[in-house]
Each structure stands twice: as C-alpha cells, then as structure tokens.
C-alpha cells in the first residue's frame, strides 16, 4: 500500500474491493484542511491543489483512495 505524503492524520482506514489489493483510505476533507493549516493555502487553493495533485494522481497499484462525506439518502440500494 502506498501513502500520500504529508496526510497521515487524514487516514481513516483500509479500502477493500474485489480483485484489487487493499489500499489506504483518506478523508478528503481532512486532507484539504491539512493543506490549509500546514501550507498557508486558502480553502479554494487547497481544494484545487488536492483534486489535481493528490486525488487525481495515479501512481500504480496501491494508489490510495480518498473518501468524501456524502448523504447516503441520495443513492439507490442494489437489490
């Protein structure tokens, strides 16, 4: 499993899915807050940097996943 440099405080667990190796799961909002707090970025700058340079970066097998909070009532159940 690969780690996103500088975001250890945002780790929320391990993501597991069929036919893939486990990967580290991060809270996306905590990652953005880390950028704001530790790198003197505005909220907008941190969001743009995060989505392009962190979340949008595939570094091969083991690339971490980033979890965004969502209202589960917006989704349908599989039957």
N, CA, C and O atoms as a GROMACS GRO file, in nm:
protein
  316
    1UNK      N    1   0.084  -0.119   0.000
    1UNK     CA    2   0.000   0.000   0.000
    1UNK      C    3   0.088   0.124   0.000
    1UNK      O    4   0.191   0.130   0.068
    2UNK      N    5   0.047   0.222  -0.076
    2UNK     CA    6   0.121   0.348  -0.086
    2UNK      C    7   0.052   0.454   0.000
    2UNK      O    8  -0.070   0.455   0.015
    3UNK      N    9   0.134   0.544   0.057
    3UNK     CA   10   0.082   0.653   0.139
    3UNK      C   11   0.096   0.785   0.064
    3UNK      O   12   0.190   0.806  -0.012
    4UNK      N   13  -0.001   0.873   0.088
    4UNK     CA   14   0.006   1.009   0.036
    4UNK      C   15   0.090   1.091   0.134
    4UNK      O   16   0.054   1.104   0.251
    5UNK      N   17   0.200   1.145   0.086
    5UNK     CA   18   0.296   1.215   0.170
    5UNK      C   19   0.233   1.335   0.240
    5UNK      O   20   0.174   1.422   0.176
    6UNK      N   21   0.246   1.338   0.372
    6UNK     CA   22   0.200   1.452   0.449
    6UNK      C   23   0.057   1.446   0.498
    6UNK      O   24   0.008   1.542   0.557
    7UNK      N   25  -0.011   1.336   0.474
    7UNK     CA   26  -0.153   1.327   0.508
    7UNK      C   27  -0.185   1.216   0.608
    7UNK      O   28  -0.298   1.168   0.612
    8UNK      N   29  -0.087   1.174   0.686
    8UNK     CA   30  -0.109   1.064   0.782
    8UNK      C   31  -0.226   1.091   0.877
    8UNK      O   32  -0.300   0.998   0.912
    9UNK      N   33  -0.244   1.215   0.918
    9UNK     CA   34  -0.352   1.249   1.011
    9UNK      C   35  -0.490   1.231   0.948
    9UNK      O   36  -0.590   1.231   1.020
   10UNK      N   37  -0.498   1.217   0.817
   10UNK     CA   38  -0.626   1.203   0.749
   10UNK      C   39  -0.660   1.057   0.716
   10UNK      O   40  -0.763   1.030   0.655
   11UNK      N   41  -0.573   0.963   0.756
   11UNK     CA   42  -0.602   0.821   0.728
   11UNK      C   43  -0.722   0.778   0.811
   11UNK      O   44  -0.728   0.800   0.932
   12UNK      N   45  -0.819   0.714   0.743
   12UNK     CA   46  -0.939   0.666   0.813
   12UNK      C   47  -0.949   0.514   0.811
   12UNK      O   48  -1.034   0.458   0.880
   13UNK      N   49  -0.864   0.447   0.735
   13UNK     CA   50  -0.870   0.302   0.734
   13UNK      C   51  -0.814   0.243   0.606
   13UNK      O   52  -0.734   0.304   0.536
   14UNK      N   53  -0.859   0.122   0.578
   14UNK     CA   54  -0.817   0.046   0.461
   14UNK      C   55  -0.939   0.024   0.372
   14UNK      O   56  -1.047  -0.010   0.421
   15UNK      N   57  -0.923   0.044   0.242
   15UNK     CA   58  -1.031   0.018   0.147
   15UNK      C   59  -1.006  -0.117   0.081
   15UNK      O   60  -0.895  -0.148   0.037
   16UNK      N   61  -1.112  -0.196   0.075
   16UNK     CA   62  -1.101  -0.330   0.019
   16UNK      C   63  -1.212  -0.346  -0.085
   16UNK      O   64  -1.327  -0.309  -0.062
   17UNK      N   65  -1.176  -0.403  -0.200
   17UNK     CA   66  -1.274  -0.431  -0.305
   17UNK      C   67  -1.232  -0.558  -0.378
   17UNK      O   68  -1.119  -0.603  -0.366
   18UNK      N   69  -1.324  -0.613  -0.454
   18UNK     CA   70  -1.296  -0.738  -0.526
   18UNK      C   71  -1.185  -0.718  -0.629
   18UNK      O   72  -1.176  -0.614  -0.694
   19UNK      N   73  -1.102  -0.819  -0.642
   19UNK     CA   74  -1.000  -0.825  -0.747
   19UNK      C   75  -0.894  -0.716  -0.739
   19UNK      O   76  -0.825  -0.691  -0.838
   20UNK      N   77  -0.880  -0.651  -0.627
   20UNK     CA   78  -0.776  -0.549  -0.611
   20UNK      C   79  -0.711  -0.565  -0.474
   20UNK      O   80  -0.772  -0.617  -0.380
   21UNK      N   81  -0.588  -0.521  -0.463
   21UNK     CA   82  -0.521  -0.521  -0.334
   21UNK      C   83  -0.580  -0.411  -0.246
   21UNK      O   84  -0.633  -0.311  -0.295
   22UNK      N   85  -0.572  -0.430  -0.115
   22UNK     CA   86  -0.616  -0.327  -0.021
   22UNK      C   87  -0.534  -0.200  -0.041
   22UNK      O   88  -0.417  -0.206  -0.077
   23UNK      N   89  -0.598  -0.086  -0.016
   23UNK     CA   90  -0.530   0.044  -0.025
   23UNK      C   91  -0.568   0.128   0.096
   23UNK      O   92  -0.669   0.103   0.161
   24UNK      N   93  -0.485   0.226   0.126
   24UNK     CA   94  -0.512   0.318   0.236
   24UNK      C   95  -0.623   0.413   0.195
   24UNK      O   96  -0.625   0.463   0.082
   25UNK      N   97  -0.717   0.439   0.288
   25UNK     CA   98  -0.827   0.531   0.264
   25UNK      C   99  -0.807   0.657   0.347
   25UNK      O  100  -0.777   0.651   0.467
   26UNK      N  101  -0.823   0.771   0.283
   26UNK     CA  102  -0.807   0.902   0.347
   26UNK      C  103  -0.939   0.978   0.346
   26UNK      O  104  -1.020   0.962   0.255
   27UNK      N  105  -0.960   1.059   0.447
   27UNK     CA  106  -1.072   1.153   0.450
   27UNK      C  107  -1.030   1.274   0.365
   27UNK      O  108  -0.938   1.347   0.401
   28UNK      N  109  -1.097   1.293   0.252
   28UNK     CA  110  -1.060   1.400   0.159
   28UNK      C  111  -1.068   1.538   0.224
   28UNK      O  112  -0.981   1.622   0.202
   29UNK      N  113  -1.172   1.561   0.304
   29UNK     CA  114  -1.186   1.692   0.368
   29UNK      C  115  -1.074   1.718   0.468
   29UNK      O  116  -1.028   1.832   0.480
   30UNK      N  117  -1.030   1.615   0.539
   30UNK     CA  118  -0.917   1.632   0.631
   30UNK      C  119  -0.789   1.662   0.555
   30UNK      O  120  -0.706   1.741   0.600
   31UNK      N  121  -0.772   1.600   0.438
   31UNK     CA  122  -0.654   1.628   0.355
   31UNK      C  123  -0.652   1.776   0.315
   31UNK      O  124  -0.547   1.841   0.322
   32UNK      N  125  -0.765   1.827   0.275
   32UNK     CA  126  -0.774   1.967   0.235
   32UNK      C  127  -0.745   2.058   0.354
   32UNK      O  128  -0.677   2.160   0.339
   33UNK      N  129  -0.796   2.022   0.471
   33UNK     CA  130  -0.770   2.103   0.591
   33UNK      C  131  -0.622   2.102   0.626
   33UNK      O  132  -0.569   2.203   0.671
   34UNK      N  133  -0.554   1.990   0.606
   34UNK     CA  134  -0.410   1.982   0.629
   34UNK      C  135  -0.337   2.079   0.537
   34UNK      O  136  -0.243   2.147   0.580
   35UNK      N  137  -0.378   2.087   0.411
   35UNK     CA  138  -0.316   2.180   0.318
   35UNK      C  139  -0.337   2.324   0.363
   35UNK      O  140  -0.245   2.406   0.356
   36UNK      N  141  -0.457   2.355   0.410
   36UNK     CA  142  -0.486   2.491   0.457
   36UNK      C  143  -0.400   2.524   0.579
   36UNK      O  144  -0.339   2.631   0.585
   37UNK      N  145  -0.394   2.432   0.674
   37UNK     CA  146  -0.324   2.457   0.801
   37UNK      C  147  -0.172   2.455   0.788
   37UNK      O  148  -0.104   2.534   0.854
   38UNK      N  149  -0.120   2.366   0.706
   38UNK     CA  150   0.025   2.344   0.703
   38UNK      C  151   0.097   2.409   0.585
   38UNK      O  152   0.220   2.416   0.584
   39UNK      N  153   0.021   2.456   0.486
   39UNK     CA  154   0.085   2.508   0.366
   39UNK      C  155   0.034   2.646   0.326
   39UNK      O  156   0.051   2.690   0.213
   40UNK      N  157  -0.028   2.713   0.422
   40UNK     CA  158  -0.071   2.852   0.402
   40UNK      C  159  -0.152   2.870   0.274
   40UNK      O  160  -0.129   2.963   0.197
   41UNK      N  161  -0.249   2.779   0.251
   41UNK     CA  162  -0.336   2.789   0.134
   41UNK      C  163  -0.475   2.832   0.178
   41UNK      O  164  -0.516   2.805   0.291
   42UNK      N  165  -0.546   2.900   0.089
   42UNK     CA  166  -0.686   2.929   0.114
   42UNK      C  167  -0.765   2.799   0.092
   42UNK      O  168  -0.711   2.702   0.038
   43UNK      N  169  -0.891   2.797   0.132
   43UNK     CA  170  -0.974   2.679   0.108
   43UNK      C  171  -0.981   2.646  -0.041
   43UNK      O  172  -0.971   2.530  -0.080
   44UNK      N  173  -0.997   2.749  -0.124
   44UNK     CA  174  -1.008   2.728  -0.268
   44UNK      C  175  -0.877   2.675  -0.327
   44UNK      O  176  -0.879   2.583  -0.410
   45UNK      N  177  -0.766   2.732  -0.285
   45UNK     CA  178  -0.635   2.686  -0.332
   45UNK      C  179  -0.610   2.541  -0.291
   45UNK      O  180  -0.561   2.460  -0.370
   46UNK      N  181  -0.645   2.509  -0.167
   46UNK     CA  182  -0.623   2.373  -0.117
   46UNK      C  183  -0.709   2.273  -0.192
   46UNK      O  184  -0.662   2.164  -0.225
   47UNK      N  185  -0.835   2.307  -0.219
   47UNK     CA  186  -0.923   2.218  -0.294
   47UNK      C  187  -0.870   2.194  -0.434
   47UNK      O  188  -0.866   2.080  -0.480
   48UNK      N  189  -0.830   2.300  -0.502
   48UNK     CA  190  -0.777   2.286  -0.637
   48UNK      C  191  -0.648   2.203  -0.638
   48UNK      O  192  -0.633   2.113  -0.720
   49UNK      N  193  -0.558   2.232  -0.546
   49UNK     CA  194  -0.433   2.156  -0.537
   49UNK      C  195  -0.462   2.009  -0.508
   49UNK      O  196  -0.406   1.920  -0.573
   50UNK      N  197  -0.549   1.983  -0.412
   50UNK     CA  198  -0.581   1.846  -0.373
   50UNK      C  199  -0.642   1.767  -0.489
   50UNK      O  200  -0.597   1.656  -0.518
   51UNK      N  201  -0.742   1.823  -0.555
   51UNK     CA  202  -0.811   1.747  -0.660
   51UNK      C  203  -0.719   1.718  -0.778
   51UNK      O  204  -0.730   1.612  -0.840
   52UNK      N  205  -0.629   1.808  -0.810
   52UNK     CA  206  -0.540   1.788  -0.925
   52UNK      C  207  -0.416   1.708  -0.889
   52UNK      O  208  -0.381   1.613  -0.960
   53UNK      N  209  -0.349   1.744  -0.780
   53UNK     CA  210  -0.217   1.689  -0.749
   53UNK      C  211  -0.218   1.570  -0.653
   53UNK      O  212  -0.119   1.496  -0.647
   54UNK      N  213  -0.324   1.550  -0.580
   54UNK     CA  214  -0.328   1.441  -0.483
   54UNK      C  215  -0.432   1.338  -0.527
   54UNK      O  216  -0.397   1.226  -0.564
   55UNK      N  217  -0.558   1.376  -0.523
   55UNK     CA  218  -0.666   1.284  -0.559
   55UNK      C  219  -0.655   1.239  -0.704
   55UNK      O  220  -0.685   1.124  -0.736
   56UNK      N  221  -0.612   1.327  -0.792
   56UNK     CA  222  -0.605   1.297  -0.934
   56UNK      C  223  -0.476   1.230  -0.978
   56UNK      O  224  -0.452   1.214  -1.097
   57UNK      N  225  -0.394   1.190  -0.884
   57UNK     CA  226  -0.263   1.132  -0.916
   57UNK      C  227  -0.268   0.981  -0.901
   57UNK      O  228  -0.283   0.930  -0.790
   58UNK      N  229  -0.256   0.908  -1.011
   58UNK     CA  230  -0.248   0.762  -1.007
   58UNK      C  231  -0.102   0.723  -1.015
   58UNK      O  232  -0.032   0.759  -1.110
   59UNK      N  233  -0.056   0.648  -0.915
   59UNK     CA  234   0.085   0.609  -0.911
   59UNK      C  235   0.100   0.457  -0.917
   59UNK      O  236   0.198   0.401  -0.868
   60UNK      N  237   0.003   0.393  -0.978
   60UNK     CA  238   0.011   0.248  -0.994
   60UNK      C  239  -0.067   0.174  -0.888
   60UNK      O  240  -0.140   0.232  -0.808
   61UNK      N  241  -0.048   0.042  -0.889
   61UNK     CA  242  -0.117  -0.043  -0.793
   61UNK      C  243  -0.081   0.002  -0.651
   61UNK      O  244   0.035   0.029  -0.620
   62UNK      N  245  -0.182   0.010  -0.568
   62UNK     CA  246  -0.160   0.056  -0.431
   62UNK      C  247  -0.190   0.203  -0.411
   62UNK      O  248  -0.179   0.254  -0.299
   63UNK      N  249  -0.229   0.274  -0.519
   63UNK     CA  250  -0.265   0.416  -0.507
   63UNK      C  251  -0.378   0.430  -0.405
   63UNK      O  252  -0.478   0.358  -0.414
   64UNK      N  253  -0.365   0.520  -0.309
   64UNK     CA  254  -0.468   0.538  -0.206
   64UNK      C  255  -0.601   0.587  -0.266
   64UNK      O  256  -0.606   0.635  -0.379
   65UNK      N  257  -0.707   0.573  -0.186
   65UNK     CA  258  -0.836   0.629  -0.222
   65UNK      C  259  -0.869   0.742  -0.126
   65UNK      O  260  -0.818   0.746  -0.014
   66UNK      N  261  -0.953   0.834  -0.171
   66UNK     CA  262  -0.991   0.950  -0.092
   66UNK      C  263  -1.143   0.950  -0.081
   66UNK      O  264  -1.214   0.950  -0.181
   67UNK      N  265  -1.191   0.951   0.042
   67UNK     CA  266  -1.333   0.936   0.071
   67UNK      C  267  -1.392   1.072   0.102
   67UNK      O  268  -1.342   1.148   0.184
   68UNK      N  269  -1.503   1.101   0.032
   68UNK     CA  270  -1.576   1.226   0.053
   68UNK      C  271  -1.705   1.194   0.128
   68UNK      O  272  -1.773   1.096   0.098
   69UNK      N  273  -1.737   1.276   0.226
   69UNK     CA  274  -1.861   1.259   0.300
   69UNK      C  275  -1.978   1.277   0.205
   69UNK      O  276  -1.976   1.366   0.119
   70UNK      N  277  -2.081   1.194   0.220
   70UNK     CA  278  -2.199   1.202   0.133
   70UNK      C  279  -2.324   1.170   0.213
   70UNK      O  280  -2.320   1.100   0.314
   71UNK      N  281  -2.434   1.221   0.166
   71UNK     CA  282  -2.565   1.190   0.222
   71UNK      C  283  -2.613   1.061   0.156
   71UNK      O  284  -2.645   1.061   0.037
   72UNK      N  285  -2.617   0.950   0.230
   72UNK     CA  286  -2.650   0.821   0.169
   72UNK      C  287  -2.793   0.813   0.119
   72UNK      O  288  -2.826   0.720   0.045
   73UNK      N  289  -2.878   0.908   0.155
   73UNK     CA  290  -3.015   0.906   0.103
   73UNK      C  291  -3.018   0.942  -0.045
   73UNK      O  292  -3.122   0.926  -0.110
   74UNK      N  293  -2.907   0.990  -0.099
   74UNK     CA  294  -2.900   1.027  -0.240
   74UNK      C  295  -2.877   0.906  -0.330
   74UNK      O  296  -2.884   0.919  -0.453
   75UNK      N  297  -2.849   0.789  -0.273
   75UNK     CA  298  -2.812   0.672  -0.351
   75UNK      C  299  -2.922   0.567  -0.348
   75UNK      O  300  -3.005   0.564  -0.256
   76UNK      N  301  -2.921   0.481  -0.449
   76UNK     CA  302  -3.017   0.371  -0.455
   76UNK      C  303  -2.951   0.244  -0.402
   76UNK      O  304  -2.830   0.227  -0.412
   77UNK      N  305  -3.032   0.156  -0.347
   77UNK     CA  306  -2.982   0.028  -0.298
   77UNK      C  307  -2.983  -0.073  -0.410
   77UNK      O  308  -3.074  -0.073  -0.494
   78UNK      N  309  -2.883  -0.159  -0.414
   78UNK     CA  310  -2.878  -0.269  -0.509
   78UNK      C  311  -2.959  -0.383  -0.452
   78UNK      O  312  -2.944  -0.419  -0.335
   79UNK      N  313  -3.044  -0.439  -0.535
   79UNK     CA  314  -3.130  -0.550  -0.488
   79UNK      C  315  -3.087  -0.680  -0.548
   79UNK      O  316  -3.147  -0.784  -0.520
   0.00000   0.00000   0.00000
